[in-house]
Amino acid sequence: MKLSCRSCSSSSSCSSSSSSSSSSCHRHLTRHHTRRQFHGRRSVSVRSGASSSSSSRVDDTAIFTLLRASEKGYDLRLIDAHPAVQTTYTNRGDGIEKLAKYFDGVNADGVQFASTQPLFMWHGEEGGKVMRLRVGKRVDGETGSLPPAPEPGSELALTVAGGNAVAVIVVKEQNVTPDVAKVYLSRLREMLAEDGIKTKHADESRFGVCQYGELYTMAERLNELLVEVAL
């Protein structure tokens, strides 16, 4: 899979299979928000084992506004307000499965929705870990209506997410283990402190994981760590 990078020369491209080029281009991908490179029809699907063959099943609307791209290696972004469906979870796979059912039409109106990214996983929120996906375009193309309520007993909830500023750092590892997260979050908080930027929460257990790419495997996945900041 080739990932075109607007900060690289127009005659070259960045291969995700090459560790040397991947390392140098992760930063470009972050800075210029070429996240739609991860929205290929095969990798974007929230549905288990599914390959989306129609553009109606993919909604790659951007939900980040870049506020600052630090030369130190992190971004400050605003998460634009957006409707989302969320669930609390302990196991990542179970959380994704619950969200996928909503997108597949297991909701009050039986409406199917186009797959969206990124997948947000917030740690340290009330009730434990929260997994969240933006609810975007309907597969049938209809517009103007609010997202339908989840079915009773689905352990899902609709919410208006975003509207907050975050500091973001790209994680080179495919698997964000607690040890990996600890290293990157420590580095991110150190850079923020050097730049005089305060985090919104003193509790260091509060952070987000943002994932792009195939949800059911680690192949072609891009991970980012997020910390809310007070601007």
SEZASE-686270 format. One line per 10 residues: their letters; for each residue x, y, z of N, C-alpha, C. Coordinates in Angstrom, 3 decimals, always signed. Example, Ala and Ser with C-alpha at 12.3 -4.5 7.8 and 13.67 -1.06 7.14 Angstrom:
2
AS) +13.190,-5.690,+7.800,+12.300,-4.500,+7.800,+13.200,-3.300,+7.800 | +12.850,-2.250,+7.080,+13.670,-1.060,+7.140,+12.900,+0.030,+7.870 .
//
This chain:
231
MKLSCRSCSS) +0.847,-1.196,+0.000,+0.000,+0.000,+0.000,+0.878,+1.240,+0.000 | +0.631,+2.131,-0.920,+1.398,+3.367,-1.022,+0.613,+4.507,-0.392 | +1.290,+5.298,+0.390,+0.680,+6.432,+1.028,+1.293,+7.700,+0.457 | +0.546,+8.396,-0.380,+1.054,+9.638,-0.950,+1.166,+10.678,+0.143 | +2.219,+11.445,+0.096,+2.485,+12.413,+1.160,+2.763,+13.771,+0.532 | +1.933,+14.742,+0.867,+2.058,+16.045,+0.220,+3.337,+16.774,+0.593 | +3.986,+16.368,+1.674,+5.243,+17.014,+2.042,+6.429,+16.379,+1.351 | +6.199,+15.208,+0.725,+7.267,+14.572,-0.032,+7.221,+15.102,-1.459 | +8.235,+14.802,-2.236,+8.251,+15.265,-3.621,+7.123,+14.612,-4.381 | +6.599,+15.306,-5.378,+5.460,+14.805,-6.134,+5.796,+13.569,-6.930 .
SSSCSSSSSS) +7.064,+13.319,-7.162,+7.454,+12.177,-7.973,+7.729,+10.943,-7.143 | +7.591,+11.049,-5.825,+7.849,+9.902,-4.967,+6.656,+9.640,-4.089 | +6.653,+8.462,-3.443,+5.589,+8.125,-2.511,+6.180,+7.391,-1.346 | +5.382,+7.298,-0.253,+5.867,+6.725,+0.989,+5.251,+5.362,+1.187 | +6.027,+4.341,+1.251,+5.506,+2.993,+1.401,+5.356,+2.636,+2.856 | +4.170,+2.114,+3.240,+3.943,+1.722,+4.620,+4.718,+0.491,+4.983 | +5.254,-0.233,+4.015,+6.008,-1.437,+4.304,+7.478,-1.153,+4.537 | +7.908,+0.057,+4.287,+9.308,+0.423,+4.461,+9.476,+1.182,+5.754 | +10.257,+0.632,+6.684,+10.397,+1.264,+7.987,+11.072,+2.616,+7.894 | +12.015,+2.766,+6.971,+12.733,+4.036,+6.879,+11.839,+5.136,+6.354 .
SSSSCHRHLT) +11.091,+4.860,+5.281,+10.233,+5.903,+4.729,+9.020,+6.120,+5.600 | +8.520,+5.050,+6.248,+7.363,+5.192,+7.122,+7.671,+6.120,+8.272 | +8.876,+5.979,+8.845,+9.250,+6.808,+9.989,+9.267,+8.276,+9.621 | +9.814,+8.595,+8.454,+9.935,+9.994,+8.059,+8.612,+10.582,+7.622 | +7.698,+9.754,+7.141,+6.464,+10.286,+6.577,+5.296,+10.285,+7.551 | +5.406,+9.582,+8.667,+4.355,+9.659,+9.669,+4.095,+11.107,+10.052 | +5.180,+11.875,+10.185,+5.046,+13.267,+10.605,+4.348,+14.089,+9.537 | +4.683,+13.826,+8.262,+4.020,+14.541,+7.173,+2.529,+14.230,+7.172 | +2.184,+12.956,+7.368,+0.784,+12.562,+7.366,+0.027,+13.292,+8.458 | +0.668,+13.448,+9.609,+0.031,+14.154,+10.710,-0.144,+15.624,+10.373 .
RHHTRRQFHG) +0.916,+16.260,+9.904,+0.894,+17.698,+9.691,-0.147,+18.119,+8.662 | -0.249,+17.359,+7.603,-1.107,+17.788,+6.497,-2.431,+17.045,+6.467 | -2.651,+16.204,+7.480,-3.948,+15.560,+7.641,-4.390,+14.782,+6.413 | -3.469,+14.040,+5.837,-3.836,+13.206,+4.701,-4.395,+11.893,+5.220 | -5.321,+11.972,+6.173,-5.886,+10.778,+6.780,-6.723,+9.974,+5.787 | -7.225,+10.648,+4.766,-8.054,+9.914,+3.821,-7.256,+8.859,+3.072 | -5.918,+8.909,+3.143,-5.118,+7.832,+2.570,-5.438,+6.516,+3.265 | -5.945,+6.584,+4.495,-6.286,+5.383,+5.243,-7.752,+5.016,+5.059 | -8.449,+5.725,+4.188,-9.854,+5.452,+3.979,-10.100,+4.691,+2.686 | -9.175,+3.814,+2.313,-9.389,+2.975,+1.150,-10.587,+2.078,+1.371 .
RRSVSVRSGA) -11.227,+1.649,+0.318,-12.465,+0.894,+0.473,-12.276,-0.392,+1.266 | -11.082,-0.953,+1.223,-10.876,-2.199,+1.951,-10.612,-1.947,+3.425 | -9.834,-0.923,+3.738,-9.380,-0.760,+5.115,-10.314,+0.059,+5.990 | -11.262,+0.782,+5.377,-12.060,+1.692,+6.173,-13.204,+1.010,+6.898 | -13.610,-0.171,+6.492,-14.862,-0.734,+6.964,-14.861,-1.034,+8.449 | -15.952,-0.650,+9.103,-16.147,-0.980,+10.503,-16.758,-2.368,+10.634 | -17.104,-2.954,+9.503,-17.783,-4.240,+9.507,-16.768,-5.369,+9.465 | -16.972,-6.363,+10.288,-16.023,-7.467,+10.404,-15.917,-8.230,+9.101 | -14.693,-8.269,+8.554,-14.438,-9.044,+7.348,-15.047,-8.465,+6.093 | -15.557,-7.256,+6.162,-16.250,-6.687,+5.010,-15.318,-5.849,+4.169 .
SSSSSSRVDD) -15.559,-5.838,+2.858,-14.851,-4.955,+1.941,-15.888,-4.091,+1.259 | -15.847,-2.811,+1.512,-16.859,-1.924,+0.972,-16.564,-1.621,-0.484 | -17.512,-1.929,-1.375,-17.307,-1.745,-2.807,-18.004,-0.502,-3.323 | -18.662,+0.255,-2.458,-19.396,+1.431,-2.891,-18.983,+2.631,-2.066 | -18.857,+3.796,-2.746,-18.466,+5.005,-2.029,-19.526,+5.420,-1.024 | -20.779,+4.943,-1.186,-21.832,+5.274,-0.236,-21.581,+4.651,+1.121 | -20.678,+3.681,+1.177,-20.381,+3.012,+2.446,-19.126,+3.572,+3.111 | -18.570,+4.626,+2.545,-17.381,+5.258,+3.119,-17.641,+6.754,+3.286 | -17.422,+7.258,+4.487,-17.559,+8.687,+4.767,-16.247,+9.159,+5.385 | -15.408,+9.839,+4.580,-14.080,+10.238,+5.059,-14.010,+11.727,+5.411 .
TAIFTLLRAS) -15.148,+12.285,+5.835,-15.172,+13.681,+6.243,-14.171,+13.940,+7.366 | -13.350,+14.976,+7.211,-12.361,+15.312,+8.238,-13.049,+15.912,+9.457 | -12.576,+15.565,+10.656,-13.171,+16.112,+11.872,-12.138,+16.843,+12.728 | -10.933,+17.046,+12.175,-9.899,+17.784,+12.892,-9.630,+19.118,+12.202 | -9.421,+20.159,+12.993,-8.916,+21.429,+12.495,-7.533,+21.648,+13.104 | -6.521,+21.812,+12.261,-5.159,+21.996,+12.749,-4.993,+23.399,+13.331 | -4.561,+23.466,+14.574,-4.288,+24.743,+15.227,-2.813,+25.103,+15.168 | -1.965,+24.101,+15.371,-0.520,+24.326,+15.335,+0.190,+23.008,+15.064 | +1.216,+23.067,+14.234,+2.071,+21.906,+13.991,+3.438,+22.218,+14.575 | +3.725,+21.660,+15.733,+4.987,+21.945,+16.403,+6.134,+21.226,+15.719 .
EKGYDLRLID) +7.254,+21.911,+15.603,+8.447,+21.294,+15.039,+9.018,+20.220,+15.962 | +8.541,+20.180,+17.178,+9.022,+19.167,+18.120,+8.429,+17.790,+17.838 | +7.332,+17.767,+17.052,+6.785,+16.469,+16.683,+5.386,+16.187,+17.171 | +4.635,+17.231,+17.497,+3.245,+17.014,+17.894,+2.366,+18.069,+17.235 | +1.078,+17.801,+17.201,+0.098,+18.746,+16.676,-0.796,+19.242,+17.796 | -1.305,+20.449,+17.646,-2.449,+20.916,+18.416,-3.616,+20.980,+17.447 | -4.700,+20.302,+17.784,-5.858,+20.254,+16.888,-7.142,+20.513,+17.662 | -8.128,+20.973,+16.941,-9.484,+21.073,+17.466,-10.283,+19.922,+16.877 | -10.913,+19.146,+17.744,-11.823,+18.109,+17.262,-13.159,+18.785,+17.006 | -13.569,+18.846,+15.758,-14.824,+19.500,+15.414,-16.000,+18.751,+16.038 .
AHPAVQTTYT) -17.010,+19.493,+16.469,-18.193,+18.866,+17.055,-18.877,+17.976,+16.019 | -19.308,+16.795,+16.450,-19.922,+15.848,+15.523,-20.779,+14.845,+16.283 | -21.825,+14.314,+15.628,-22.620,+13.259,+16.263,-21.827,+11.961,+16.289 | -21.958,+11.215,+17.358,-21.188,+9.982,+17.493,-21.989,+8.944,+18.263 | -21.621,+7.705,+18.059,-22.174,+6.606,+18.850,-21.029,+6.050,+19.681 | -21.298,+5.720,+20.922,-20.229,+5.288,+21.809,-20.678,+4.152,+22.710 | -19.686,+3.476,+23.284,-19.946,+2.412,+24.241,-18.780,+2.328,+25.214 | -19.058,+1.913,+26.427,-17.976,+1.589,+27.345,-17.511,+0.183,+27.017 | -16.246,-0.108,+27.312,-15.715,-1.414,+26.934,-14.535,-1.791,+27.809 | -14.259,-3.066,+27.847,-13.026,-3.571,+28.458,-12.177,-4.274,+27.414 .
NRGDGIEKLA) -12.838,-4.887,+26.430,-12.154,-5.584,+25.348,-12.377,-4.827,+24.049 | -11.306,-4.477,+23.357,-11.400,-3.676,+22.135,-12.296,-4.321,+21.092 | -12.121,-5.624,+20.865,-12.911,-6.311,+19.851,-14.395,-6.285,+20.145 | -14.754,-6.457,+21.411,-16.168,-6.416,+21.788,-16.745,-5.024,+21.567 | -15.959,-3.993,+21.873,-16.431,-2.631,+21.666,-16.685,-2.334,+20.199 | -15.765,-2.744,+19.345,-15.934,-2.534,+17.905,-17.162,-3.273,+17.395 | -17.375,-4.483,+17.877,-18.516,-5.279,+17.428,-19.835,-4.594,+17.771 | -19.909,-3.998,+18.946,-21.134,-3.293,+19.338,-21.370,-2.072,+18.452 | -20.315,-1.315,+18.171,-20.456,-0.151,+17.299,-20.831,-0.567,+15.882 | -20.241,-1.666,+15.408,-20.490,-2.128,+14.040,-21.957,-2.461,+13.822 .
KYFDGVNADG) -22.607,-3.011,+14.827,-24.023,-3.368,+14.687,-24.869,-2.126,+14.436 | -24.544,-1.035,+15.105,-25.291,+0.201,+14.877,-25.143,+0.650,+13.433 | -23.914,+0.633,+12.903,-23.663,+1.045,+11.523,-24.321,+0.094,+10.529 | -24.492,-1.159,+10.911,-25.111,-2.153,+10.034,-26.632,-2.097,+10.049 | -27.204,-1.186,+10.826,-28.651,-1.022,+10.824,-29.360,-1.540,+12.049 | -28.614,-2.007,+13.027,-29.242,-2.460,+14.272,-29.440,-1.225,+15.152 | -30.453,-0.447,+14.785,-30.814,+0.767,+15.510,-32.311,+0.974,+15.375 | -32.840,+2.009,+15.994,-34.285,+2.200,+16.077,-34.957,+2.288,+14.714 | -34.279,+2.823,+13.699,-34.879,+2.999,+12.371,-34.379,+1.997,+11.342 | -33.487,+1.106,+11.732,-32.947,+0.134,+10.781,-32.103,+0.768,+9.690 .
VQFASTQPLF) -31.498,+1.922,+9.976,-30.720,+2.669,+8.986,-29.264,+2.219,+9.013 | -28.699,+1.994,+7.824,-27.279,+1.690,+7.715,-26.498,+2.982,+7.469 | -25.313,+3.050,+8.072,-24.481,+4.241,+7.928,-23.138,+3.896,+7.301 | -22.600,+4.854,+6.551,-21.276,+4.674,+5.956,-20.228,+4.582,+7.059 | -19.208,+3.772,+6.811,-18.126,+3.625,+7.780,-17.353,+4.935,+7.916 | -16.939,+5.230,+9.121,-16.178,+6.447,+9.386,-14.910,+6.115,+10.161 | -13.968,+7.016,+10.093,-12.759,+6.935,+10.895,-12.385,+8.350,+11.322 | -11.610,+8.532,+12.355,-10.916,+7.513,+13.135,-11.795,+6.881,+14.205 | -11.289,+5.799,+14.763,-11.876,+5.183,+15.944,-11.227,+5.830,+17.164 | -12.057,+6.386,+18.046,-11.551,+6.995,+19.275,-11.728,+6.033,+20.441 .
MWHGEEGGKV) -10.703,+5.906,+21.251,-10.790,+5.142,+22.494,-10.250,+6.023,+23.611 | -11.139,+6.441,+24.486,-10.762,+7.359,+25.557,-10.604,+6.606,+26.867 | -9.487,+6.825,+27.517,-9.180,+6.179,+28.788,-9.324,+7.190,+29.923 | -9.822,+6.716,+31.055,-9.909,+7.568,+32.233,-11.180,+8.378,+32.330 | -12.139,+8.176,+31.410,-13.408,+8.876,+31.509,-14.287,+8.185,+32.547 | -15.345,+8.866,+32.958,-16.258,+8.270,+33.928,-16.850,+6.994,+33.348 | -16.863,+5.958,+34.162,-17.396,+4.684,+33.690,-16.351,+3.802,+33.055 | -15.095,+4.264,+32.994,-14.033,+3.443,+32.423,-13.621,+3.896,+31.042 | -13.324,+2.939,+30.173,-12.885,+3.262,+28.813,-14.102,+3.428,+27.898 | -14.022,+4.418,+27.013,-15.122,+4.716,+26.097,-14.613,+4.641,+24.666 .
MRLRVGKRVD) -15.321,+3.881,+23.828,-15.001,+3.759,+22.406,-16.055,+4.524,+21.615 | -15.606,+5.269,+20.602,-16.517,+6.189,+19.928,-16.216,+6.266,+18.438 | -17.276,+6.341,+17.629,-17.164,+6.557,+16.185,-18.143,+7.641,+15.753 | -17.701,+8.481,+14.845,-18.592,+9.504,+14.286,-19.691,+8.848,+13.462 | -20.911,+9.350,+13.605,-22.033,+8.905,+12.781,-22.175,+9.900,+11.640 | -21.970,+9.432,+10.417,-21.959,+10.323,+9.265,-23.080,+10.058,+8.277 | -22.709,+9.809,+7.030,-23.686,+9.662,+5.954,-24.461,+8.354,+6.050 | -25.738,+8.422,+5.695,-26.553,+7.216,+5.567,-26.219,+6.532,+4.249 | -26.249,+5.217,+4.250,-25.961,+4.467,+3.028,-27.011,+4.744,+1.962 | -28.271,+4.973,+2.364,-29.332,+5.217,+1.385,-29.295,+6.625,+0.809 .
GETGSLPPAP) -28.383,+7.464,+1.287,-28.214,+8.797,+0.724,-29.134,+9.859,+1.272 | -30.091,+9.509,+2.107,-31.003,+10.497,+2.669,-30.259,+11.419,+3.628 | -30.699,+12.669,+3.695,-30.042,+13.656,+4.557,-31.077,+14.396,+5.391 | -30.597,+15.120,+6.376,-31.468,+16.007,+7.130,-32.064,+15.435,+8.392 | -31.908,+14.158,+8.621,-32.494,+13.557,+9.813,-31.426,+13.283,+10.863 | -31.834,+13.264,+12.115,-30.916,+12.963,+13.197,-30.621,+11.466,+13.231 | -29.457,+11.074,+13.726,-29.155,+9.646,+13.839,-30.189,+8.957,+14.730 | -30.644,+7.779,+14.350,-31.636,+7.065,+15.161,-31.042,+6.576,+16.474 | -31.901,+6.372,+17.438,-31.448,+5.882,+18.735,-30.955,+4.445,+18.621 | -29.987,+4.066,+19.434,-29.572,+2.658,+19.478,-30.715,+1.800,+20.014 .
EPGSELALTV) -30.665,+0.528,+19.715,-31.685,-0.372,+20.235,-31.508,-0.559,+21.738 | -32.609,-0.726,+22.468,-32.508,-0.969,+23.909,-31.653,-2.205,+24.197 | -30.812,-2.102,+25.200,-29.967,-3.224,+25.570,-28.702,-3.363,+24.755 | -28.469,-2.441,+23.818,-27.291,-2.537,+22.947,-26.019,-2.038,+23.624 | -26.159,-1.387,+24.772,-25.033,-0.790,+25.498,-24.371,+0.325,+24.697 | -25.154,+0.947,+23.813,-24.672,+2.067,+23.010,-25.398,+3.337,+23.418 | -24.778,+4.475,+23.128,-25.398,+5.765,+23.394,-24.990,+6.745,+22.314 | -25.926,+7.614,+21.931,-25.605,+8.703,+21.012,-25.104,+9.895,+21.816 | -24.185,+10.635,+21.238,-23.634,+11.799,+21.914,-23.174,+12.823,+20.880 | -22.975,+14.040,+21.317,-22.306,+15.048,+20.496,-20.874,+15.117,+21.005 .
AGGNAVAVIV) -19.946,+14.663,+20.200,-18.539,+14.599,+20.594,-17.772,+15.769,+19.990 | -16.545,+15.946,+20.437,-15.694,+16.989,+19.890,-15.884,+18.325,+20.587 | -15.416,+19.376,+19.925,-15.465,+20.700,+20.507,-14.343,+20.954,+21.491 | -13.371,+20.052,+21.532,-12.261,+20.187,+22.474,-10.930,+20.223,+21.736 | -9.956,+20.876,+22.361,-8.612,+20.967,+21.791,-7.751,+19.844,+22.349 | -6.935,+19.255,+21.488,-6.093,+18.134,+21.898,-4.683,+18.306,+21.351 | -3.740,+17.757,+22.089,-2.375,+17.608,+21.595,-2.245,+16.184,+21.100 | -1.618,+16.012,+19.940,-1.591,+14.713,+19.273,-0.162,+14.331,+18.916 | +0.181,+13.081,+19.192,+1.479,+12.552,+18.793,+1.263,+11.227,+18.080 | +1.960,+11.020,+16.971,+1.841,+9.785,+16.198,+2.645,+8.683,+16.873 .
VKEQNVTPDV) +2.051,+7.501,+16.947,+2.716,+6.330,+17.517,+3.196,+5.451,+16.368 | +4.472,+5.153,+16.331,+5.022,+4.356,+15.238,+4.659,+2.884,+15.362 | +4.480,+2.421,+16.599,+4.132,+1.017,+16.808,+2.703,+0.730,+16.354 | +2.470,-0.485,+15.849,+1.143,-0.885,+15.404,+0.224,-1.215,+16.578 | +0.802,-1.675,+17.672,+0.022,-2.076,+18.837,+0.320,-1.126,+19.993 | -0.696,-0.397,+20.440,-0.509,+0.570,+21.518,-0.729,-0.131,+22.858 | +0.315,-0.729,+23.373,+0.255,-1.382,+24.675,+0.356,-0.319,+25.774 | +0.008,-0.666,+27.021,+0.156,+0.312,+28.108,+1.571,+0.865,+28.221 | +2.575,+0.013,+28.023,+3.964,+0.479,+28.109,+4.299,+1.448,+26.981 | +3.819,+1.136,+25.767,+4.049,+2.023,+24.625,+3.373,+3.368,+24.865 .
AKVYLSRLRE) +2.124,+3.325,+25.310,+1.388,+4.562,+25.570,+2.086,+5.408,+26.626 | +2.604,+4.772,+27.647,+3.271,+5.496,+28.732,+4.469,+6.279,+28.217 | +5.258,+5.660,+27.333,+6.448,+6.316,+26.787,+6.062,+7.537,+25.952 | +5.099,+7.359,+25.045,+4.708,+8.454,+24.157,+4.007,+9.578,+24.917 | +3.154,+9.216,+25.872,+2.445,+10.240,+26.632,+3.406,+11.056,+27.487 | +4.409,+10.397,+28.034,+5.421,+11.112,+28.813,+6.168,+12.106,+27.935 | +6.511,+11.666,+26.728,+7.204,+12.542,+25.781,+6.319,+13.720,+25.378 | +5.038,+13.441,+25.115,+4.114,+14.489,+24.699,+3.925,+15.521,+25.807 | +3.710,+15.069,+27.018,+3.501,+16.003,+28.131,+4.754,+16.835,+28.401 | +5.908,+16.233,+28.203,+7.166,+16.964,+28.386,+7.281,+18.085,+27.360 .
MLAEDGIKTK) +6.941,+17.803,+26.107,+7.007,+18.829,+25.064,+5.996,+19.938,+25.318 | +4.802,+19.569,+25.772,+3.782,+20.573,+26.079,+4.247,+21.488,+27.208 | +4.854,+20.902,+28.229,+5.354,+21.704,+29.350,+6.436,+22.675,+28.889 | +7.312,+22.212,+28.005,+8.371,+23.078,+27.480,+7.790,+24.264,+26.718 | +6.646,+24.043,+26.061,+6.018,+25.099,+25.272,+4.992,+25.900,+26.069 | +4.886,+25.612,+27.368,+3.971,+26.372,+28.218,+2.509,+26.058,+27.991 | +2.209,+24.879,+27.478,+0.830,+24.471,+27.213,+0.366,+23.541,+28.327 | -0.745,+23.881,+28.945,-1.259,+23.098,+30.058,-2.265,+22.057,+29.573 | -2.190,+20.881,+30.169,-3.194,+19.861,+29.871,-4.466,+20.180,+30.644 | -5.583,+19.723,+30.120,-6.874,+20.037,+30.731,-7.084,+19.280,+32.028 .
HADESRFGVC) -6.522,+18.075,+32.111,-6.716,+17.234,+33.284,-5.366,+16.901,+33.913 | -5.290,+17.038,+35.229,-4.053,+16.698,+35.932,-3.846,+15.192,+35.987 | -4.939,+14.450,+35.921,-4.878,+12.990,+35.984,-4.232,+12.449,+34.711 | -3.055,+11.866,+34.825,-2.332,+11.386,+33.650,-2.918,+10.103,+33.076 | -3.907,+9.525,+33.755,-4.558,+8.331,+33.215,-5.610,+8.689,+32.174 | -5.877,+9.980,+31.993,-6.864,+10.428,+31.001,-6.152,+10.746,+29.687 | -6.449,+9.972,+28.666,-5.883,+10.197,+27.336,-6.735,+9.462,+26.316 | -6.484,+9.733,+25.056,-7.220,+9.078,+23.990,-6.288,+8.377,+23.022 | -6.795,+7.303,+22.425,-6.113,+6.614,+21.333,-6.969,+6.803,+20.093 | -6.349,+7.227,+19.024,-7.040,+7.512,+17.768,-6.462,+6.581,+16.706 .
QYGELYTMAE) -7.317,+5.761,+16.074,-6.825,+4.759,+15.131,-7.463,+4.922,+13.758 | -6.606,+4.817,+12.732,-7.032,+4.826,+11.336,-6.597,+3.517,+10.694 | -7.361,+3.056,+9.720,-6.982,+1.844,+9.009,-7.903,+0.693,+9.346 | -7.463,-0.515,+9.042,-8.251,-1.715,+9.290,-8.461,-1.916,+10.790 | -9.723,-1.986,+11.209,-10.020,-2.085,+12.631,-9.794,-3.478,+13.194 | -9.863,-4.489,+12.330,-9.817,-5.863,+12.827,-8.438,-6.497,+12.758 | -7.483,-5.829,+12.159,-6.107,-6.315,+12.158,-5.189,-5.129,+12.408 | -3.918,-5.398,+12.658,-2.958,-4.317,+12.868,-2.307,-3.863,+11.567 | -2.626,-4.535,+10.448,-2.034,-4.165,+9.163,-2.528,-2.784,+8.733 | -1.612,-1.975,+8.239,-1.950,-0.667,+7.674,-2.689,+0.218,+8.669 .
RLNELLVEVA) -2.379,+0.063,+9.938,-3.034,+0.857,+10.966,-2.129,+2.006,+11.392 | -2.725,+3.182,+11.570,-2.008,+4.329,+12.102,-2.598,+4.679,+13.455 | -1.756,+4.798,+14.459,-2.193,+5.126,+15.810,-1.690,+6.500,+16.225 | -2.534,+7.214,+16.940,-2.150,+8.482,+17.535,-2.604,+8.501,+18.991 | -1.882,+9.225,+19.815,-2.279,+9.437,+21.198,-2.680,+10.894,+21.377 | -3.755,+11.118,+22.139,-4.318,+12.444,+22.314,-4.399,+12.792,+23.795 | -4.102,+14.036,+24.105,-4.277,+14.576,+25.447,-5.027,+15.897,+25.310 | -6.095,+16.073,+26.070,-6.831,+17.328,+26.022,-5.989,+18.452,+26.621 | -6.032,+19.606,+25.974,-5.252,+20.750,+26.441,-6.165,+21.941,+26.694 | -5.703,+22.833,+27.555,-6.432,+24.060,+27.864,-5.754,+25.210,+27.139 .
L) -6.416,+25.744,+26.134,-5.829,+26.827,+25.337,-6.426,+28.180,+25.726 .
//
